[in-house]
Amino acid sequence: MTPLPEHTLAELLRRYEAGTALDCRPLTAGLLNRGYRLATTTGRYFLKHHLDGDPANTAPLVRQHRATAALAALGLPVAPPVADRDGQTVVVHRDRCYALHPWVEGRHRDGGQLDRAQSRRLGALLGRVHGALDQVIRRTPPPYAPPDLNVPRATAALPEDTELVIDGLLTRLRARPRRTGFDELAEHRLLERRALLRAHAHRRPGAAEVPAEGWVHGDFHPLNLLYRAEGPVEPVAIVDWDRLDVQPRAEEVVRAAAIFFVRPDGGLDLPKVRAYARAYRAATGASTTELAAAAHRVWWERLNDFWMLRWHYERRDHRADPQFPAAAALVVWWTRHHTAVTDAFSA
């Protein structure tokens, strides 16, 4: 990643009254934002450049900053941003949005590095987050707004629309003058997925199957959770709240598990999923029916989703390529073990 220009860094530090820069290093983790590990004469920080931030409307960023501050006050592991000299947590510099956070020393852990007890604690943590967000939203002033229950809920993808996406990707792939191993795997998975869609089109979720909605983190996965670098395996910071939004809460539970607990062969570690899901239900009171419906909807979502290949072939953006083999294999495995996966979330 490109280093931050010195004049930009100097101006931001003046705004934050954060001393003089001693070291500033780009971080490579993350797909949607740019981050920098920053050391100054006043301390260590994480400087975040919000690539999708709107300089003309910083209210969504202010919303997430207020939420993280309130969550931290409730004792959740969150690292809210620091304010600049004017009391603002979002700084706009040359039409770009920045936020400065205290540096949190920690490490990422995927589900393979967690035992069942730690998997239970992960589920309980997500349950606490969902419960605390409800408290935070109700008592925090604008720009928050309560969920609008009159907004139509998202409908499940239509197989015929997905077929068009598959055909378009195959056309782009087959037109390449020189094929790679990635191309071969992509073509295999696209043809395989088309066959699965045709075999399971009758299982498309109905509108009545949408679980209860509420405020969610929106992107809860291993790269957005930091654990202690040493000592007990405990979370020290949930980061990257850019997708804070109103969504079906149980679906976030399932999506997170499908990332945390996917094995290298594309299967899910179901004993850990079961421990995680039970802890979430105990923390929130969510029903087994709600989790089962969420598991079915997320399975269908994955069956119809090709965002990684669309990035690769339509946007020529290869950042998600390393995730594709396991993610594509998971869809096939999940389809074959649909009942067992649903039971792990709901039994």
N, C-alpha and C positions, 0 to 999 in steps of 0.2 A: 504494500500500500504506500502511496505517496506521502512523504513527511509533510507535516503541517508547516506552511511558510512562516518564517521567523517573525515577520511583521504582524501576521495574524495572531500568533501566539502571544507576542508582546502586548498587543492591544487587548486581548481577552484577559490576560493576567492583570492589566491595569484596571479593567472593569471589575474584576473580582477581588482586587486588592489582595492577590495571592502571591505576592513576592516576585522574585526573578527566577526564570527557568534555569534549572541545572541540567535537566535531561528530559527529552520528550520522544517516546518511541511508539510508532504505530503498532496496534494490535491486529493480528490476522484473523482472530475468531469473530464470527458474526457475518451475516449475509446482507443485512439491510441498512446498517449504519457504519460509520467510521469511528473508531475509538483510539485513544492515545493514553499511554501510561506516562504520567507527568510527575516529575519531581521538581519542587521549587524551594526557595529559601524559607518558605513557611510550612511545607509539608508535602505529602504525596497525594496525588489526585488521579481520577479517571476523567478525561475530557472527552465528551461525546459530541460528534457532529451528526445531527439528525438530518439524514439525506432527504427524507420526505417532509421535513418541517416546512411550514408555510410562513415566510417572514411577515406576510400581511395578516395572518391569523394564528397567533401563538396560543390561543385558548386551549386547544387539545393538549398541548404540551404542559401548559400551566395546570390543566386538570389532572394529568397523571402525576405531576410533581406534588400537588396538594394531597393527592391520594397516598402517595408513598410516604409523605411526612406524617399523615394521620395513621397509617399502618405502623410505622416505626414507633409512634407514640403508644400504640396498643401492644408493643412488645414483639412484633413480627420482625424477622430478619430482612430488613430493607435498608438501602443506603440512599436516602433522599439527597437531592442536589443542594448545593450551597447557593446562597443568594449573592448577587453582585452588590456594588455600593449603593444602588438604588432600590435594593430589596427585591429584585427580579431574579427568578431562577432560569429564565430563558434569555440568552443574549443573542441578538441579531447583529451579525457583522458581515457586511458586503453581501447581503441577501442570503445569508446562511445562518441556520439556527444551531446554537451550541448550548450545552449544559455542563456544569462542573460538579463532579461527585467526589466525596472522600474515597481514597483508594482502599479497597477491602482485600486483604491478603487471603487468598483461598485457592481452591482447585475445583475443577469440574469432575463429576463422577457420573458415569452412566449406570444403568441398572445392573450390569454385570459386576460392578464394583460394590454393590449394596447387597447385604444379606437380607433375610426375610424380615428381621426386626427393623432394620433400616428402611426397608420398603414400606413397612407399616407406618413408620414415622413420616415418610414422604407423603403417603396418602392423608395422614392426619394434618400435615402442614398445609396441603392444598385445601383441605376442608376448612382450616382456620382462616386461610386467605379469603375464601369465598364468603364465609360468615362475617369477617371483619370488613370486607368491601361493602357489604350491605349496610353496616353501621356507618362507615365513612361517608357513603354517598348521601345517606339520609340527613346527616348533620352538617355537611359541608356546603358553604354558599356557592352561588354560580361561579364558574360556568357548568356546574353539574346540572343534570336533569334526570328525573325518574324515568325508568323504562316506559316507553310508549306501547302499551299492550294492544293498541289498535293497528300497529304496523304489521302488515302480513308477514308471517314467519317464512323463513327460507324453505323453498320446496326442494325435494331431492332431485338430483340430476336425472335428465331423461336419457335413456340409452341411445336413442337416435341422434341426439346432439353429440354424445360422446363418440359415436361411430364417425361423425364428420371430423372430429378432432383427430381421431386415429388415422383416418384416411389422409388428412393434411400432413400429419407428421411423417407418415410412411412416404408420401410423395417427396417431401423435403429430404428425407434420409436417403431415398433411392436415387436422388438426383446428384448426390455428392460424387465428385470424380474419383475420390480415393476413400475407401471405407476403413474405419478403425475398429478396434475391438469393442469400443463403446457403441458404434453403429450396429454391429452384429447383435450385441445384447439388446439394444433398444428395439431392433426389428423383431427379435424373438419375443420380447415381452409385449410389444404392441399386438402382434398376431395372437399371442396367448390371451391377452386381456380381452380382445374382441370376441374370442370364443367363450370366455367366461361370462361376458356381458350377455351374449345371446342365450347362454344356458340358464342364467339367473335373472333375466329381465323381470320375471314375475315377482321377484322379491323386493322390488323398489319400495322404500318406506313411504307410507302415507302421511298426510299432514297431521293426523291425530297422534302420530308417534313422536312429535317433537317434545323433548323434556322441558322442565321448568327453566325459565330464563332468569338471569341475574347478572351482576357485574362480575367479570372474570379477568384474569391476567391477560389471556389471549394468546400467549406464546410460551407456555410453561414446558420447558424441556431442559436437558442437561447443560446446554451452553448458557442458560439463563439462571442457573442455580450454582452458587459457590458454597463449597464445604470448607471446613477448617483445613488449613494446609498441613497441620500436625495435630496429634492428639486425637480426642474422640471424633468420630465421624458425625459431625453436626453441621447443619446448614448455617451459614453466616450471612448470606445475602441472596435475595431474589432480585434479579436485575432485568432491565429492558422491558419497561411497561408500555411500550409504544402502541400495543394493540389492546390496551384496556378498553373494554366495551361491554355492552349487554349482549350475551349469547346464552345458549343452553349450557348450564353449568356442568351437567353430567357429561356432555360431549367433550369439554375441556379435560375432564378426568380421563376419558378414554384416549383422546389424542395424545395426552402426555404419556400415558402408559405405553402406547404404541411406539413411542420414541425411546423412553427410558429403558423398556424391558425387551426390546427387539434383540435377538441374538444374531451373530454374524451370518448364520445360515438362513436368516429371514423369518424364523419362528419367534414366538413370544415365550418368555419364561412365565408360564401360567401360575406356578405356585407363588411367585413374587407378585404377579398381577393380583391374585386372589387376596394376598395379605394387604396390599396397597388399597384395593377397592373396599375391603371390609373396614379398614381404618377410616377411609373417607366417609363411608356411610355412617359409621359410629360418630364421627365428628359433626356431621351435618344433618343427620336424620333422613338423608336421601333414601328412597325406596329401592328395593331390588328391581322392581318393574322399570323404574326410571333409568337405572344403569343398564339394564338389558336393552331397552329401546335405544339408548345412546350408543351402545356397542354396535347395534345393527345399523344405525344411521352412519356412524363413522366408517364401518366396513363398506357400506355402499359409496360413501364419499371417496374413500381410497380406491375403490374399484373403478370409479369414473374420473379420477384425477391424474393429470399428466403435467403438473406444473414444472417438474424438473426437466422433462424433455422439451417443454415449450421454451423454457429458459435457454436450453442448449441449442435448439434448432431454429427458433424464431427470433430470439434476442441475441444469440451467439454469446451467451453468458454461461460460463462453465463452472461457476462457484458451487453449484449444487451437485455437480457430477459425482463426487465421491459418495454421496448419500444414495444415489440411484440404485445400485445393485441390491442392497439390503431392503430398501423401501419397496422395490418392485417384487422381490421375492416374498416379502411379508403379505402382499395382497393375495398371492396365490395360496400361501400357507393358511392365511386367515379364512379364505373361502373354503378350503378343505376341512378346516377345524372350527367352523362357525359355531357349532353348538358348544364345544369345549370353551371357546373364548367367551361366549356370552355367559356361560356358567361361572367362569372365573370372575367376571365383573359383578355377578348378581347373586351367587350362592353363598 
